[in-house]
């Protein structure tokens, strides 16, 4: 069970890191500005970026739209952040 928790945390951290990097480096926006412009809750965006719990797919989708990218593109960026050796389930 500990392995699964570790993988969930690793995934949440990669998602948060990816969103933060994209927000800063590509969009050039603060967390508050992005949240305000797209009617996202800044607290929710903050939690996702800090990997404070698992994000719902709905939330990830909304953030991707606010970042003006497809959800699939965001997921691809997260996959790149995690690296090719990341597997959620053990074989």
FIKOLKE-237617 format. One record per residue (C-alpha): residue number from 1; residue in three letters; y, z, x. Coordinates in steps of 0.25 Angstrom, whole numbers. Each point is the difference from the previous one (the first is absolute). Example, Ala and Ser with C-alpha at 12.3 -4.5 7.8 and 13.67 -1.06 7.14 Angstrom:
2
{resi = 1 | resn = ALA | v = -18 | w = 31 | u = 49}
{resi = 2 | resn = SER | v = 14 | w = -2 | u = 6}
// end
This chain:
91
{resi = 1 | resn = UNK | v = 0 | w = 0 | u = 0}
{resi = 2 | resn = UNK | v = 10 | w = 3 | u = 11}
{resi = 3 | resn = UNK | v = -2 | w = -14 | u = 5}
{resi = 4 | resn = UNK | v = 5 | w = -6 | u = -13}
{resi = 5 | resn = UNK | v = 12 | w = 9 | u = 0}
{resi = 6 | resn = UNK | v = 3 | w = -4 | u = 14}
{resi = 7 | resn = UNK | v = -1 | w = -15 | u = -4}
{resi = 8 | resn = UNK | v = 9 | w = 3 | u = -13}
{resi = 9 | resn = UNK | v = 11 | w = 6 | u = 9}
{resi = 10 | resn = UNK | v = -1 | w = -11 | u = 10}
{resi = 11 | resn = UNK | v = 2 | w = -10 | u = -11}
{resi = 12 | resn = UNK | v = 11 | w = 7 | u = -6}
{resi = 13 | resn = UNK | v = 7 | w = 2 | u = 14}
{resi = 14 | resn = UNK | v = -1 | w = -15 | u = 3}
{resi = 15 | resn = UNK | v = 5 | w = -4 | u = -14}
{resi = 16 | resn = UNK | v = 12 | w = 10 | u = 2}
{resi = 17 | resn = UNK | v = 3 | w = -5 | u = 14}
{resi = 18 | resn = UNK | v = -1 | w = -15 | u = -4}
{resi = 19 | resn = UNK | v = 10 | w = 2 | u = -11}
{resi = 20 | resn = UNK | v = 9 | w = 8 | u = 8}
{resi = 21 | resn = UNK | v = 0 | w = -10 | u = 12}
{resi = 22 | resn = UNK | v = 2 | w = -12 | u = -10}
{resi = 23 | resn = UNK | v = 11 | w = 8 | u = -8}
{resi = 24 | resn = UNK | v = 8 | w = 2 | u = 13}
{resi = 25 | resn = UNK | v = -3 | w = -12 | u = 9}
{resi = 26 | resn = UNK | v = -1 | w = -11 | u = -10}
{resi = 27 | resn = UNK | v = 9 | w = 5 | u = -12}
{resi = 28 | resn = UNK | v = 9 | w = 9 | u = 8}
{resi = 29 | resn = UNK | v = 1 | w = 10 | u = -11}
{resi = 30 | resn = UNK | v = 0 | w = 15 | u = -1}
{resi = 31 | resn = UNK | v = -11 | w = 6 | u = -9}
{resi = 32 | resn = UNK | v = 11 | w = 4 | u = -10}
{resi = 33 | resn = UNK | v = 6 | w = -14 | u = -1}
{resi = 34 | resn = UNK | v = -13 | w = -7 | u = -2}
{resi = 35 | resn = UNK | v = -4 | w = 10 | u = -11}
{resi = 36 | resn = UNK | v = 13 | w = -1 | u = -7}
{resi = 37 | resn = UNK | v = 1 | w = -15 | u = 0}
{resi = 38 | resn = UNK | v = -14 | w = -1 | u = -6}
{resi = 39 | resn = UNK | v = 0 | w = 12 | u = -9}
{resi = 40 | resn = UNK | v = -11 | w = 7 | u = 8}
{resi = 41 | resn = UNK | v = 0 | w = 15 | u = 1}
{resi = 42 | resn = UNK | v = 4 | w = 3 | u = 14}
{resi = 43 | resn = UNK | v = -9 | w = 12 | u = 0}
{resi = 44 | resn = UNK | v = -12 | w = -9 | u = -3}
{resi = 45 | resn = UNK | v = 4 | w = -10 | u = 11}
{resi = 46 | resn = UNK | v = 2 | w = 12 | u = 10}
{resi = 47 | resn = UNK | v = -14 | w = 6 | u = -4}
{resi = 48 | resn = UNK | v = -6 | w = -14 | u = 3}
{resi = 49 | resn = UNK | v = 7 | w = -2 | u = 13}
{resi = 50 | resn = UNK | v = -4 | w = 14 | u = 5}
{resi = 51 | resn = UNK | v = -15 | w = -2 | u = -5}
{resi = 52 | resn = UNK | v = 2 | w = 12 | u = -9}
{resi = 53 | resn = UNK | v = -12 | w = -3 | u = -9}
{resi = 54 | resn = UNK | v = -7 | w = -13 | u = -5}
{resi = 55 | resn = UNK | v = 10 | w = -10 | u = -6}
{resi = 56 | resn = UNK | v = -4 | w = -7 | u = -13}
{resi = 57 | resn = UNK | v = -2 | w = -15 | u = 0}
{resi = 58 | resn = UNK | v = 12 | w = -1 | u = -10}
{resi = 59 | resn = UNK | v = 9 | w = 7 | u = 10}
{resi = 60 | resn = UNK | v = -5 | w = -9 | u = 11}
{resi = 61 | resn = UNK | v = 3 | w = -12 | u = -9}
{resi = 62 | resn = UNK | v = 14 | w = 5 | u = -3}
{resi = 63 | resn = UNK | v = 3 | w = 3 | u = 14}
{resi = 64 | resn = UNK | v = -5 | w = -14 | u = 4}
{resi = 65 | resn = UNK | v = 9 | w = -6 | u = -10}
{resi = 66 | resn = UNK | v = 12 | w = 8 | u = 4}
{resi = 67 | resn = UNK | v = -3 | w = -5 | u = 15}
{resi = 68 | resn = UNK | v = 0 | w = -14 | u = -6}
{resi = 69 | resn = UNK | v = -15 | w = -3 | u = 4}
{resi = 70 | resn = UNK | v = -13 | w = -2 | u = -7}
{resi = 71 | resn = UNK | v = -9 | w = 12 | u = -1}
{resi = 72 | resn = UNK | v = -10 | w = -7 | u = 7}
{resi = 73 | resn = UNK | v = 9 | w = -3 | u = 12}
{resi = 74 | resn = UNK | v = 3 | w = 15 | u = 1}
{resi = 75 | resn = UNK | v = -15 | w = 3 | u = 0}
{resi = 76 | resn = UNK | v = -2 | w = -10 | u = 11}
{resi = 77 | resn = UNK | v = 11 | w = 7 | u = 8}
{resi = 78 | resn = UNK | v = -7 | w = 13 | u = -2}
{resi = 79 | resn = UNK | v = -13 | w = -6 | u = 4}
{resi = 80 | resn = UNK | v = 7 | w = -5 | u = 13}
{resi = 81 | resn = UNK | v = 5 | w = 14 | u = 2}
{resi = 82 | resn = UNK | v = -14 | w = 6 | u = -1}
{resi = 83 | resn = UNK | v = -6 | w = -10 | u = 9}
{resi = 84 | resn = UNK | v = -13 | w = -8 | u = -1}
{resi = 85 | resn = UNK | v = -9 | w = 12 | u = 3}
{resi = 86 | resn = UNK | v = 4 | w = 8 | u = -13}
{resi = 87 | resn = UNK | v = -10 | w = 2 | u = -10}
{resi = 88 | resn = UNK | v = 2 | w = 8 | u = -12}
{resi = 89 | resn = UNK | v = -15 | w = 2 | u = -3}
{resi = 90 | resn = UNK | v = -11 | w = 3 | u = 11}
{resi = 91 | resn = UNK | v = -11 | w = -11 | u = 0}
// end
